[in-house]
Amino acid sequence: MRGAMATRREAVRWSLAAAAALLSAGAGAAQAQSGADLNISPKRVVFSPDMRSATVYVFNRGGEPATYNISLTDRVMTPDGQVRAVTDPDVTSGAADVVARFQSAQPLLTFTPRRVTLLPGQSQVVRIRALRPADSATPEYHTHLTVTTVPPESAGVTAEEAANAAPGAVVARMNTLFSISIAVIVRQGPVAVQAGLDRASYALRAAAEPNGAPTPVISVDMLRKGPNSIYGDVEVRDAKAAKSSPPLGAVRGVAVYAEVDRRSVAIPLSKTPAAGQVLEITLKDDDAKPGAALATTAITVP
């Protein structure tokens, strides 16, 4: 039995390590607010200079009870727009300048609870409090609130399964750990959200399916010009169309964090524009002044 239990412990360690590796590989894209049976609201938390507390809601949308760990995780934005853990070796070696500019909000925040078990359809309020530094010239700090599912005790390899394994074999069971992160931003002093658009270009993206039609795509750089991060929607319209007309394409909820000055975004269009058609690209604020146009540029389709 002792040998079987040792095998079981080793199998569980291997299973968890593999699952953690899968989670880490997808952490940069964990900016959605829902995944599997886990949901978080709101999509981000911004402490304005006069705010001291905020609330986040965690929902169990599944049909079984679930346990979640809640933590703060420092992530940075790389120049290509990915959001990666600040300790990621690829980030520390390939984007050292970004890491050097990063200002973590972790020392300024307290939150509760750290772990919660929810019945199906149940929600939990997570309370966050900002403890502001007495003297700081830094205009903005940020981190990420991360909620991760905890696998049930029954998810591991049983002693019977381990005991029945072939001699020398490693018995393992893979379990997917879902994790969702939302940005938590703490701002100091006057807020100045300023932005620009640069390097607009047009291209046809090859179809994913054989014999499929290519997708027209507008690419453009979002520029962060002020001291604060920016967050908003990028829309593409026919320059001659009415402002109230639906956009030809849009990407929603795109950010540029304070540690980078620009990032590129690609906007797929719903239809192929004509050669010579002028397209207007607008960045609309969804932060300090929701709906306000932060920047506009135009491109002529070649």
Backbone torsions as a table, in degrees:
resi	resn	phi	psi	omega
1	MET	NA	-38.7	-179.4
2	ARG	-60.8	-42.1	178.0
3	GLY	-64.7	-39.1	178.9
4	ALA	-64.5	-41.8	180.0
5	MET	-65.9	-38.2	177.5
6	ALA	-63.2	-42.7	177.7
7	THR	-61.4	-40.8	179.7
8	ARG	-62.5	-44.3	-179.5
9	ARG	-62.2	-42.1	179.7
10	GLU	-63.9	-40.6	-179.4
11	ALA	-65.3	-42.2	179.5
12	VAL	-64.2	-42.5	178.6
13	ARG	-60.7	-42.6	180.0
14	TRP	-64.3	-41.9	-178.6
15	SER	-63.4	-45.2	-179.3
16	LEU	-67.3	-39.7	179.8
17	ALA	-63.1	-41.5	179.8
18	ALA	-66.1	-42.1	178.8
19	ALA	-64.1	-39.3	178.8
20	ALA	-64.1	-37.0	178.3
21	ALA	-64.6	-40.1	177.3
22	LEU	-63.9	-41.7	178.8
23	LEU	-62.8	-44.8	-179.3
24	SER	-62.1	-37.2	-178.9
25	ALA	-63.9	-30.2	-178.4
26	GLY	-102.0	7.3	-174.5
27	ALA	-65.3	-32.5	-178.7
28	GLY	-63.1	-25.5	-178.1
29	ALA	-100.4	8.1	-175.1
30	ALA	-83.1	51.0	180.0
31	GLN	-103.3	-4.0	175.9
32	ALA	-69.3	161.5	-177.7
33	GLN	-99.4	2.2	176.9
34	SER	-146.7	149.7	178.1
35	GLY	-163.7	129.7	-176.2
36	ALA	52.7	-119.0	-176.7
37	ASP	-104.9	17.2	-177.2
38	LEU	-114.3	136.3	179.7
39	ASN	-140.5	142.4	178.9
40	ILE	-127.3	140.9	174.9
41	SER	-141.0	136.6	3.4
42	PRO	-80.6	-176.2	-176.8
43	LYS	-79.5	-15.1	175.4
44	ARG	-163.7	160.4	178.7
45	VAL	-124.8	126.4	178.1
46	VAL	-124.1	117.7	174.8
47	PHE	-87.7	107.1	173.3
48	SER	-70.0	166.8	-174.7
49	PRO	-56.5	-24.9	-178.3
50	ASP	-100.2	5.0	180.0
51	MET	-91.7	145.6	177.2
52	ARG	-123.7	-20.1	-177.2
53	SER	-145.4	156.8	178.7
54	ALA	-152.2	162.9	179.1
55	THR	-128.0	144.5	175.8
56	VAL	-126.8	141.6	-179.1
57	TYR	-110.1	129.7	176.9
58	VAL	-109.4	127.8	-176.7
59	PHE	-118.0	138.0	169.3
60	ASN	-97.6	104.6	-177.3
61	ARG	-92.3	2.3	-177.1
62	GLY	-86.9	-174.9	-178.5
63	GLY	-102.4	4.9	-179.7
64	GLU	-130.2	153.6	173.8
65	PRO	-59.4	148.0	-178.2
66	ALA	-144.6	147.1	178.0
67	THR	-112.4	139.2	-177.2
68	TYR	-129.3	137.0	168.7
69	ASN	-91.6	139.7	-179.1
70	ILE	-122.0	128.7	-176.0
71	SER	-150.2	171.2	172.7
72	LEU	-106.2	131.5	-177.7
73	THR	-129.8	126.3	178.4
74	ASP	-79.9	125.2	176.6
75	ARG	-132.3	145.6	178.6
76	VAL	-119.0	158.1	174.8
77	MET	-96.2	128.9	176.6
78	THR	-90.2	163.4	-176.0
79	PRO	-58.4	-21.4	178.0
80	ASP	-85.9	4.6	175.9
81	GLY	92.6	-3.5	177.8
82	GLN	-75.0	150.2	175.6
83	VAL	-111.5	113.4	-172.6
84	ARG	-125.2	155.1	176.4
85	ALA	-60.8	138.2	-176.7
86	VAL	-64.9	-20.4	179.3
87	THR	-92.2	-0.5	179.6
88	ASP	-60.5	125.4	-178.5
89	PRO	-56.3	-35.2	178.7
90	ASP	-65.5	-32.3	179.5
91	VAL	-76.0	-47.0	-176.9
92	THR	-65.9	-28.8	180.0
93	SER	-92.2	-35.7	-174.7
94	GLY	-98.8	-13.3	-179.2
95	ALA	-139.5	49.0	-177.5
96	ALA	-60.9	-33.3	179.8
97	ASP	-66.5	-35.2	177.6
98	VAL	-66.8	-45.7	179.1
99	VAL	-60.4	-38.9	-179.0
100	ALA	-65.2	-30.7	-179.0
101	ARG	-86.0	-14.6	-176.2
102	PHE	-66.9	134.8	177.4
103	GLN	-119.0	106.4	-176.1
104	SER	-73.6	137.8	176.0
105	ALA	-90.9	-3.6	-176.1
106	GLN	-55.0	-45.4	-178.9
107	PRO	-64.7	-14.3	-176.5
108	LEU	-97.1	-3.6	-171.1
109	LEU	-120.0	142.5	167.0
110	THR	-125.8	150.0	-179.5
111	PHE	-152.4	159.6	178.0
112	THR	-155.4	143.4	1.2
113	PRO	-85.1	173.8	177.9
114	ARG	-98.0	-21.9	177.6
115	ARG	-147.9	144.1	-178.8
116	VAL	-148.5	143.8	173.0
117	THR	-112.0	126.0	-175.5
118	LEU	-120.6	138.6	172.8
119	LEU	-75.7	164.0	178.0
120	PRO	-54.6	130.9	179.5
121	GLY	79.5	-0.1	-177.5
122	GLN	-90.7	153.4	178.5
123	SER	-125.9	162.6	178.9
124	GLN	-136.0	135.6	175.8
125	VAL	-87.3	127.1	173.1
126	VAL	-105.2	120.8	-177.7
127	ARG	-99.2	128.9	-179.1
128	ILE	-119.2	136.7	179.1
129	ARG	-126.5	136.1	179.4
130	ALA	-98.8	127.4	176.6
131	LEU	-107.4	102.3	-170.9
132	ARG	-80.7	140.7	177.5
133	PRO	-67.2	147.0	-178.5
134	ALA	-65.5	-45.4	-180.0
135	ASP	-130.1	114.5	178.6
136	SER	-152.2	130.0	177.2
137	ALA	-93.5	-0.8	180.0
138	THR	-76.1	122.9	-176.7
139	PRO	-75.1	-22.8	-174.6
140	GLU	-156.3	138.2	174.5
141	TYR	-123.2	154.9	173.4
142	HIS	-154.2	158.9	173.5
143	THR	-153.1	-171.0	179.2
144	HIS	-130.2	133.1	171.6
145	LEU	-84.3	121.5	-174.4
146	THR	-117.2	129.4	177.7
147	VAL	-116.2	123.9	-174.9
148	THR	-126.4	133.9	177.1
149	THR	-69.2	141.8	176.4
150	VAL	-101.9	123.3	-178.8
151	PRO	-64.5	142.3	178.1
152	PRO	-65.6	160.7	-178.5
153	GLU	-60.6	-27.3	-178.6
154	SER	-77.8	-2.8	-175.8
155	ALA	-77.1	-17.2	-176.7
156	GLY	-84.0	-179.2	177.7
157	VAL	-79.2	132.3	-179.8
158	THR	-77.6	161.8	178.1
159	ALA	-62.7	-35.7	179.6
160	GLU	-65.6	-42.0	178.7
161	GLU	-64.5	-40.5	179.0
162	ALA	-66.7	-39.8	-177.9
163	ALA	-67.9	-30.9	-177.8
164	ASN	-87.0	0.9	-179.9
165	ALA	-71.8	155.2	178.1
166	ALA	-64.5	150.5	180.0
167	PRO	-55.8	129.4	178.6
168	GLY	82.4	-4.6	-177.8
169	ALA	-82.9	149.5	174.9
170	VAL	-102.9	120.0	179.8
171	VAL	-95.0	130.8	-177.5
172	ALA	-142.5	152.9	174.2
173	ARG	-132.6	122.1	-178.5
174	MET	-82.9	133.8	176.5
175	ASN	-129.0	128.4	-179.6
176	THR	-79.5	126.8	176.8
177	LEU	-104.2	115.5	179.5
178	PHE	-87.1	135.3	-179.9
179	SER	-137.1	134.9	179.1
180	ILE	-127.0	135.7	178.5
181	SER	-123.1	141.7	171.5
182	ILE	-126.4	145.9	-179.1
183	ALA	-71.1	139.8	172.1
184	VAL	-122.5	116.5	-173.9
185	ILE	-115.8	134.1	176.9
186	VAL	-117.7	120.6	-177.8
187	ARG	-108.6	145.1	179.5
188	GLN	-121.0	140.5	174.6
189	GLY	70.5	-169.9	-178.4
190	PRO	-61.1	137.8	179.8
191	VAL	-92.5	126.6	179.6
192	ALA	-131.5	91.8	178.8
193	VAL	-89.6	108.9	-177.8
194	GLN	-130.3	141.3	-174.2
195	ALA	-149.0	168.7	176.0
196	GLY	-149.5	171.7	176.2
197	LEU	-126.4	140.5	-173.7
198	ASP	-150.0	157.1	172.8
199	ARG	57.8	45.0	177.2
200	ALA	-70.1	139.7	179.5
201	SER	-148.2	161.3	-179.3
202	TYR	-124.3	141.0	178.6
203	ALA	-156.6	161.6	173.4
204	LEU	-103.8	121.8	180.0
205	ARG	-89.0	131.8	-179.3
206	ALA	-58.8	143.4	-179.3
207	ALA	-68.2	145.2	178.5
208	ALA	-73.6	-31.8	-178.5
209	GLU	-96.9	145.9	176.2
210	PRO	-58.3	137.2	179.6
211	ASN	66.2	10.1	177.7
212	GLY	-79.3	158.9	-179.9
213	ALA	-78.8	141.0	177.1
214	PRO	-66.4	155.1	-178.9
215	THR	-102.0	125.3	174.8
216	PRO	-71.7	133.7	-174.9
217	VAL	-134.8	134.7	170.2
218	ILE	-101.4	127.6	174.4
219	SER	-111.6	140.5	-178.9
220	VAL	-153.9	149.7	175.7
221	ASP	-92.3	131.4	170.9
222	MET	-90.7	128.3	-179.7
223	LEU	-106.6	134.2	173.1
224	ARG	-99.1	113.8	-173.9
225	LYS	-104.4	-23.2	-178.7
226	GLY	-96.9	-171.6	-178.5
227	PRO	-77.7	-15.2	-174.8
228	ASN	-104.5	161.6	173.7
229	SER	-67.7	161.9	175.8
230	ILE	-120.5	154.2	-178.2
231	TYR	-153.8	124.5	-178.3
232	GLY	-175.0	-163.2	-177.8
233	ASP	-116.5	139.5	175.6
234	VAL	-108.7	122.6	-177.0
235	GLU	-121.2	146.7	177.7
236	VAL	-121.6	127.7	179.3
237	ARG	-134.2	158.6	168.6
238	ASP	-64.2	126.7	-176.2
239	ALA	-59.7	-24.3	-178.9
240	LYS	-92.1	-7.4	-178.9
241	ALA	-78.2	159.0	178.2
242	ALA	-66.6	147.9	-179.2
243	LYS	-60.9	-25.2	-178.5
244	SER	-84.9	-5.4	-178.5
245	SER	-72.3	150.3	179.3
246	PRO	-62.1	144.4	178.8
247	PRO	-69.6	154.3	174.1
248	LEU	-73.2	-23.1	178.2
249	GLY	-168.3	155.0	-179.8
250	ALA	-160.1	149.0	168.1
251	VAL	-123.3	135.0	-173.9
252	ARG	-109.0	148.6	173.4
253	GLY	62.8	50.2	179.8
254	VAL	-102.3	132.6	-176.3
255	ALA	-116.6	155.7	165.9
256	VAL	-129.2	110.4	-176.2
257	TYR	-76.4	167.3	-171.7
258	ALA	-68.4	-15.4	-178.6
259	GLU	-87.5	-5.4	175.7
260	VAL	-126.8	155.1	-178.6
261	ASP	-101.0	-18.3	179.8
262	ARG	-156.9	159.4	172.1
263	ARG	-153.5	151.9	-179.2
264	SER	-96.4	141.4	175.4
265	VAL	-128.1	149.4	177.5
266	ALA	-115.9	130.5	-177.6
267	ILE	-117.1	105.5	175.8
268	PRO	-66.9	141.2	179.8
269	LEU	-101.2	149.7	-177.5
270	SER	-75.5	-21.0	176.6
271	LYS	-149.8	158.6	-177.2
272	THR	-79.6	121.5	179.2
273	PRO	-74.0	159.8	179.6
274	ALA	-80.0	151.9	175.3
275	ALA	-59.7	133.9	-178.4
276	GLY	88.6	-8.5	178.8
277	GLN	-70.8	136.9	-180.0
278	VAL	-95.1	125.0	179.1
279	LEU	-110.6	137.2	179.0
280	GLU	-103.5	129.3	-179.9
281	ILE	-111.1	126.1	-176.7
282	THR	-127.1	134.0	172.5
283	LEU	-101.3	115.5	-179.7
284	LYS	-104.9	135.8	-178.6
285	ASP	-69.9	139.2	170.6
286	ASP	-131.6	39.6	-173.9
287	ASP	-134.9	-98.0	-176.6
288	ALA	-70.0	-39.2	-179.9
289	LYS	-132.8	80.1	-175.4
290	PRO	-55.5	131.6	178.1
291	GLY	93.2	-17.4	-178.6
292	ALA	-73.4	140.8	178.0
293	ALA	-78.2	118.3	179.8
294	LEU	-87.8	-31.3	-177.9
295	ALA	-162.2	150.7	178.3
296	THR	-142.3	141.0	173.5
297	THR	-145.8	170.6	-178.6
298	ALA	-134.9	155.6	177.9
299	ILE	-141.7	140.8	175.6
300	THR	-97.9	126.3	-178.3
301	VAL	-66.3	126.2	-179.1
302	PRO	-70.5	NA	NA
